Amino acid sequence: MSLKNRTLACLKPLALAASALITAFGASSAVQAKSLVCVWDVAGKTGDVYAQATDYAIAMQKHGADIELKSYVDERVAIEDFRAGQCDGVIATGFRTRQFNNVAGSLDSIGATTIVKAGKVDIDASYEVVRKVIQIFADPKAGKLMVEGNYEIGGIFPLGAAYPMVRDRKINSVEALSGKKIAAFDYDKAQGVMIQRIGAQPVSVDVTNIGPKFNNGFVDMVTLPAVAFKPFELYKGIGTAGGIGRLPIMIPTVQMVINKAKFPEGFGEASRQYWLSKFDNALRLIKAAENGIPAAMWQDLPVEAVPKYVLMFRESRIEIAKQGLYNKQGLNIIKRARCSINASDAECASKSEIE
């Protein structure tokens, strides 16, 4: 064998080893590549949602994810960047993320998690319904329900009960809402359907203008959680004549959606379990926001009005589901959770909310 051939023969194993090393390094780099998560928070990087996302990013390192966060105050832009593939995950309201998973989006349905006992709202029991549903969705047995195509729900936590906030306290019954202008998010068609159903007028809004429209009198009522009270300066619209009714129209959630191809195998399940473990922390933030609202602004609705609202919520959910705007399977799961918390309710005589 010539010197040249002997040299090549010696170098070949080295070349193969080097090639294998490069390949391994490349694979390792792919696993360790940063995953960009877009985070909506009305207060930007100073808000509670972003703070929780920061803790999440650190905690999920042990599950093989190196997460980088990008802050958004405009929720629409965050969602569009995620859809365009500029983000590997997004954290936003269930109203916006419903398009990626309609089952999980059912949690943000009108009155779906509200528990009423003896004519009064049991807010603690209502939050237990939310917790129960999130537990169901975080269970490995429900894993398939949390995936639609390449999108996967990576976690859910409550944003806080959304209360009716009015400029005039006399708007305190279903009948009194007739003819009134009520804010409706333009990307949640279900809200408009319910508002029209009670004879009121839906006025299209988004997160950027709902506060000014209420404060300046363009709408008579908004439905928002307490966490929006200060950032949107809603006290200006409520003034001395208005109030906040102690009847949650719904309990909206914040949901995380990921492109599951961009995260390690099994990451979605671990992520859902993480957010479930932070449920009580979310409740503390919600209660702090509610306690920060002046007591004089809260208003207990007439006892006789509450059952009418509950019936309106239920009839509206069913009608909206028949129109295809709510997921029937999701509503049935939530009903079972409601009845596990409040079995004595008359609605629990039947197993399903809608067939």
C-alpha positions in Angstrom: 0.0 0.0 0.0 1.3 3.4 -1.0 2.1 6.0 1.6 -0.8 8.1 0.3 -3.3 5.2 0.7 -2.0 4.4 4.2 -2.4 8.0 5.2 -6.0 8.1 3.8 -6.7 4.8 5.7 -5.5 6.3 8.9 -7.4 9.5 8.4 -10.8 7.9 7.5 -11.7 6.8 11.0 -10.7 10.3 12.3 -12.9 11.8 9.6 -15.9 9.6 10.6 -15.4 10.4 14.3 -15.2 14.1 13.5 -18.4 13.8 11.4 -20.2 12.0 14.2 -19.1 14.7 16.7 -20.3 17.5 14.4 -23.6 15.7 13.9 -24.1 15.1 17.6 -23.2 18.7 18.4 -25.7 19.9 15.8 -28.4 17.7 17.3 -27.5 18.9 20.8 -27.7 22.5 19.6 -31.1 21.9 18.1 -32.4 20.6 21.5 -30.9 23.5 23.3 -32.1 26.1 20.9 -34.1 28.9 22.6 -37.9 28.7 22.3 -39.5 32.1 22.0 -42.8 32.6 23.9 -44.8 35.7 23.2 -46.5 37.0 26.4 -49.5 39.3 26.5 -49.9 41.4 29.6 -51.9 44.7 29.6 -49.1 46.1 31.9 -46.3 44.8 29.7 -43.2 43.5 31.6 -44.4 45.0 34.9 -47.6 43.0 34.9 -48.5 39.8 36.9 -48.9 37.6 33.8 -45.4 38.5 32.6 -44.0 37.9 36.1 -45.6 34.4 36.2 -44.2 33.7 32.7 -40.8 34.6 34.0 -41.0 32.1 36.8 -42.4 29.5 34.4 -39.4 29.9 32.0 -37.0 29.2 34.8 -38.9 26.2 36.1 -39.3 24.6 32.7 -35.5 24.4 32.1 -35.6 21.0 33.9 -37.9 19.8 31.2 -35.4 20.5 28.5 -36.7 23.9 27.3 -34.7 27.1 27.1 -37.4 29.7 26.9 -37.0 33.3 26.0 -39.9 35.7 26.6 -41.2 38.6 24.4 -43.6 41.1 25.9 -46.7 42.4 24.2 -49.3 44.9 25.4 -51.3 44.4 22.2 -52.8 40.9 22.4 -53.7 40.8 18.7 -50.1 41.3 17.6 -48.9 38.6 20.0 -51.4 36.1 18.5 -50.6 37.1 14.9 -46.8 36.7 15.5 -47.5 33.2 16.9 -49.6 32.3 13.9 -46.9 33.5 11.6 -44.3 31.3 13.3 -42.4 34.2 14.8 -43.1 32.7 18.3 -43.0 29.1 19.4 -45.6 29.7 22.0 -48.0 32.4 23.1 -49.6 33.3 26.4 -52.9 35.2 26.0 -56.6 35.3 27.0 -58.8 32.3 26.3 -60.9 34.5 24.0 -57.9 34.8 21.6 -56.5 31.3 22.0 -59.8 29.6 21.4 -59.0 29.5 17.7 -56.2 27.0 18.5 -58.1 24.7 20.8 -61.9 25.1 21.1 -62.2 22.5 23.9 -59.9 24.5 26.2 -61.5 27.7 25.0 -64.9 26.5 26.4 -63.7 27.6 29.9 -64.3 31.2 28.8 -68.0 30.6 27.9 -70.7 32.7 29.4 -71.6 31.7 32.9 -70.1 28.2 32.4 -68.2 28.2 35.7 -70.6 30.3 37.9 -72.1 28.6 40.9 -75.2 30.1 42.5 -76.5 28.9 45.9 -79.7 30.2 47.6 -79.9 33.1 45.1 -76.3 34.3 45.7 -73.1 33.7 43.8 -70.7 31.4 45.5 -67.5 32.8 44.1 -65.2 30.3 45.9 -67.2 27.4 44.5 -67.1 29.0 41.1 -63.3 29.1 41.2 -63.3 25.5 42.3 -65.1 24.7 39.0 -62.4 26.4 37.1 -59.7 24.5 39.1 -61.6 21.2 38.5 -61.7 21.7 34.7 -58.0 22.7 34.6 -57.2 19.5 36.5 -59.2 17.5 34.0 -57.3 19.1 31.1 -53.9 18.7 32.8 -54.6 14.9 33.3 -52.5 12.7 30.9 -55.8 11.0 29.9 -57.0 14.3 28.4 -53.8 14.9 26.4 -55.4 14.3 23.0 -58.1 16.9 23.8 -55.3 19.5 24.3 -53.8 19.0 20.8 -55.2 20.3 17.5 -52.9 19.8 14.6 -49.5 21.2 15.6 -51.0 23.4 18.4 -51.1 22.2 22.0 -52.4 23.8 25.1 -49.5 24.3 27.4 -51.4 25.5 30.5 -54.3 27.5 31.8 -54.8 29.8 34.8 -57.7 32.2 35.8 -57.5 35.9 35.0 -60.3 36.6 37.4 -64.1 36.7 37.5 -65.4 39.2 34.9 -68.0 41.4 36.6 -70.6 43.7 34.9 -69.4 47.3 35.4 -72.0 49.9 34.7 -72.1 53.7 34.6 -75.5 53.7 36.2 -76.4 51.4 39.2 -80.0 51.2 38.0 -78.8 48.8 35.3 -79.1 45.9 37.7 -81.4 43.4 36.0 -81.8 41.5 32.7 -84.8 43.8 31.9 -82.8 47.0 32.7 -80.2 45.9 30.1 -82.6 46.2 27.2 -81.6 48.9 24.8 -78.3 49.6 26.6 -74.9 49.7 24.8 -72.7 46.9 26.0 -69.0 46.4 25.1 -68.3 43.2 23.2 -64.8 42.1 22.1 -64.9 42.1 18.3 -62.9 38.8 18.2 -65.4 36.9 20.5 -68.6 36.6 18.4 -70.4 34.8 21.3 -70.5 38.1 23.3 -72.4 39.9 20.6 -74.9 37.0 20.3 -75.7 37.1 24.0 -76.0 40.9 24.1 -78.4 40.9 21.2 -80.4 38.1 22.7 -81.3 40.3 25.7 -82.3 43.2 23.5 -79.1 45.3 24.2 -76.8 46.7 21.6 -73.2 45.3 21.3 -70.5 47.8 20.7 -67.3 46.5 19.2 -64.2 47.0 21.3 -60.8 45.6 21.9 -58.3 45.7 24.7 -56.8 49.0 23.5 -60.1 51.0 23.6 -62.5 49.3 25.9 -61.4 51.5 28.8 -61.8 54.9 27.0 -65.2 53.8 25.4 -66.6 53.0 28.9 -65.0 56.0 30.6 -66.2 58.5 28.0 -69.8 57.1 27.9 -69.8 55.4 24.5 -70.9 52.2 26.2 -73.1 51.7 29.3 -71.5 48.5 30.5 -68.3 46.5 30.3 -67.6 43.0 31.6 -64.1 42.8 32.9 -62.1 41.2 35.7 -60.7 43.3 38.6 -57.2 43.2 37.3 -58.3 45.6 34.5 -59.8 48.1 37.0 -56.6 50.2 37.5 -54.8 49.8 34.2 -58.0 50.8 32.3 -58.9 53.5 34.8 -62.5 52.1 35.0 -63.1 54.1 38.1 -63.5 57.1 35.8 -66.5 55.5 34.0 -68.1 54.1 37.2 -67.8 57.4 39.1 -70.4 57.9 41.8 -73.4 56.8 39.9 -72.1 53.5 38.6 -71.1 50.2 40.2 -69.8 46.7 39.9 -72.3 43.9 40.2 -71.2 40.9 42.2 -72.3 38.4 39.5 -69.5 37.1 37.3 -70.6 36.9 33.7 -67.8 34.4 33.3 -64.3 33.6 34.7 -61.9 34.3 31.8 -58.6 32.5 31.7 -55.1 33.0 30.4 -54.0 30.1 28.2 -50.7 29.1 26.8 -50.5 27.6 23.3 -47.3 26.0 21.9 -46.1 24.7 18.6 -45.4 21.3 19.9 -42.8 20.6 17.2 -40.7 23.3 18.8 -40.5 21.7 22.2 -39.2 18.4 23.7 -41.5 15.3 23.6 -43.9 15.4 26.5 -43.3 19.1 27.2 -47.0 20.0 26.8 -48.1 17.7 29.7 -45.3 18.9 32.0 -46.3 22.5 31.1 -50.0 22.0 31.9 -49.1 20.4 35.2 -46.9 23.4 36.1 -49.6 26.0 35.5 -52.1 23.8 37.4 -49.7 24.0 40.4 -49.8 27.8 40.2 -53.6 28.0 40.5 -53.7 29.2 44.1 -51.0 31.8 43.3 -53.3 33.2 40.5 -56.2 33.3 43.0 -54.1 35.4 45.4 -53.4 37.9 42.7 -57.0 38.0 41.7 -58.2 38.6 45.3 -55.6 41.3 45.8 -56.9 43.1 42.7 -60.6 42.8 43.9 -59.6 44.1 47.3 -58.0 47.1 45.7 -61.4 48.2 44.3 -63.2 50.7 46.7 -65.9 48.9 48.6 -68.5 51.5 47.8 -68.3 50.5 44.1 -69.4 46.9 44.7 -73.1 46.2 44.3 -75.1 43.2 45.2 -77.8 42.5 42.6 -81.4 42.0 43.7 -81.9 38.3 44.8 -84.7 37.8 42.4 -82.5 39.0 39.5 -79.8 36.4 40.0 -81.7 33.3 38.8 -82.8 35.2 35.7 -79.2 35.9 34.9 -78.2 32.3 35.4 -81.0 31.1 33.2 -80.0 33.7 30.6 -76.4 32.5 30.7 -77.4 28.8 30.3 -79.8 29.5 27.4 -77.2 31.7 25.7 -74.5 29.1 26.0 -76.6 26.4 24.4 -77.8 28.7 21.6 -74.2 29.9 20.9 -73.0 26.2 20.9 -75.7 25.4 18.4 -74.3 28.1 16.2 -70.8 26.5 16.4 -69.2 29.3 18.4 -68.8 27.1 21.6 -67.4 23.6 21.7 -70.1 21.1 22.8 -67.7 18.6 24.3 -66.0 21.3 26.3 -69.3 22.6 27.7 -70.3 19.1 28.7 -67.0 18.6 30.6 -67.5 21.9 32.4 -71.1 21.0 33.3 -69.9 17.7 34.9 -67.3 19.8 36.9 -70.1 22.2 38.0 -72.3 19.3 39.1 -69.4 17.8 41.0 -69.1 21.0 43.0 -72.9 21.8 43.3 -74.7 18.5 42.8 -78.0 19.9 44.2 -78.5 22.3 41.3 -81.6 21.4 39.2 -79.5 21.3 36.1 -77.6 18.2 37.4 -80.7 16.1 36.7 -79.2 15.6 33.2 -75.6 14.7 32.4 -75.0 16.9 29.4 -75.4 20.6 28.8 -75.9 20.0 25.1 -76.1 16.9 22.9 
